[in-house]
Amino acid sequence: MMPMLLRFWRRAVRALGYAGPAALLLLVVATAVALWLPRLDRDRERTRADLAERSSTLRARGATQLREPSGDERLAQYVEAFPLPEQMAADLGRIYASAAQHKVELLKGEYQLKEETGSPFVTYVVTLPVHAEYGLVKAFASNVLLDLPHASLDELRLSRETAEVEVLDAVVRFTLVYRSR
């Protein structure tokens, strides 16, 4: 079957050029889509009718319709999903535990608490100089981001003295976001 189609394709290209068979192929695809659209329309209507029937059955049983939360309620739910600042020390412990797990040597870090007026959030910026191989630094940063969903990796700066040296001097900066009370 395949050699026959290939022969047909070659003859069509010789007779009509590449545009002719391509146009024929597009015509076949357009026809298939045109024949398929009414079925999709019927399925959509059937699904809509089924949904309306189930809704009326639930209402008849006394089910109440859930109210869509307002924008302010959604914002409050979003803010409530973040941890309180009291968790900062435990989060730092998890960062240092992740570094120990991945055998990453953390040097003296910088810690900065930022609070903007009017914002429902407090950020804690943790900048850590690191001395380790690339794979270990990457695994460490990845593990912190997986363990702390309210953390973001703001900077990952890598440097080494020469191309032959495998151990890097890196700076890793995380921002931890907390809700302000």
N, C-alpha and C positions, 0 to 999 in steps of 0.2 A: 504494500500500500504506500509506503514511504517513497520508494523510487518512482512510483507513478505520480505522486504529488510533486516531487522534485522536477520530473520531466515537464509536467504541466506548468509549473512556475517558470522554468527556463524558456519554454515556448512563448508564454505570455509576456515575459520580459523582452524577448527578441521582437515580438510583434508590436507591443505597445510601449515599451520602455518601462522603467521602474514605476512611474506614476500610475499607469493603468492597473496593474495588479494591486498596488497599494490602495487605489481608489475602490477597487472591487472588494478588497478586504474590509475597508471602512464601511462600505455599503452593507456588507453582511453583518458587521457588528451593529450598525445603526438599526437594521431590520430586527435583529435579535433583541435589542433594547426596546424597540417600539412594541414588539410582541410581549415583552416581559412586563412593561409598565402597567397594563391593566390588572395583571395578577397581583402586583405589589399594591395597587390601589384597593383591590378587593380585600387583601390581607389586612391592610391598614384600617379599612372600615369595619371588618370583622373584629379586630382587636379593640377598636373604639367602642363598638356595641357591647362586647364582652366586659370591658371596663365599666361602662355605664350600668350594665346589669348587676355587676358585683357591688358597685357603689350603692345602688338602690337597695340591694339585699342587706348590706351592712347597716344602712340607715334605718331600714325596717326593723332590724334587730336591736336598735338603740345605740349604735356606735356614733360617737361624735366626731366631727371633722377636726383634725388637728389644725391649730392656728399657726400661720406662718410667722416666725419671730420678726420683730421690727429690726431696723438697722442698728439701733442702740442696743437691743438685746443681743444681737449677733456679735457686736463689738464687745459687749460685756462677757459673753461666753468665750470669745477669743482671748481676751485678757486673762480670764480666770484659768485658762489652760496653761499659763506660764507659772513656774514655781515662785515661791516667796524668797526674798533675799536671805532668809535664815538658812537656806540650803547652800549658800556660797562655799562655806568651809567644807562641806561634804563633797561638793563638786570639785573643788581643788584637790581633795584627797583622791577622787576618782581619776583626775588628770595625772597626778603623780603615780598612782597605781598603774595606770596605763603605760606610763613611761618606764616604770620598773619592769612590767610584763614584757615590753618590747626591747628591753636593754638599751634604752635611750638615756644618755646622760644629760640631765637638766642642770644647767648652770644657773646662776643667780637671775631670777626673773623680775619683771616689773608688773605691778598690779595697780590698776586705776579704776576707781568707781566713778561712774558718770551718771548724773541725774539731771534731766532737763525739766524746767518748770512746765507744767501743763501736760506732761507726758505720763501715761500710765505705766511706763516702763523705767527700769533702772538697768544700766549696763555695767558689766564688770569686764574690763579689758585685761587679758592676761598675755603678756609678751614673754616668751621663753627662749633664751638662747639654747641651742641644742648642738651636741657634738656626737654624731653617729653616722652610719651608712645610710644611703638614700632609701633603701627598702625599709629599714627600721623607722626612719622618720615618717615615711608615708604611712606605714602600718600604725604608728602611734597616732598621727593626726586623724586617720580614718577611724580608729577605735574610739577616740574622744568624741568625734562627731556622731558615732553610732550610740555611744553611752549617754550622751547629753544632747537630746534633741533641741534644746533651747540654746545651743552653742553654734557659732558660725566660725569658719576659718577665714580670717581677714587677710592674713599675710603668711606666705611660706617663701622665705628668701633663702636660697642655697648658694654656698660658695665653697671653693676648695683651693688650696695653694697651687697645686699642679694637677694635670690630667691623670697622673699615675696614682694619686692619693685617693683611696676609696672612702675615707672618713671625711664627712662634710661638716662645715660649720654652718649652722642654719639658724634662722629666726622664725619661730612659729608664733603667730598671734591669734588668739581666740577671743571672741566676744561672747560672753554669757549674758543672756537677757532674762530679767526677772520682772515680775509685776511689783509695782510699788504699793504695798499694803492693800 
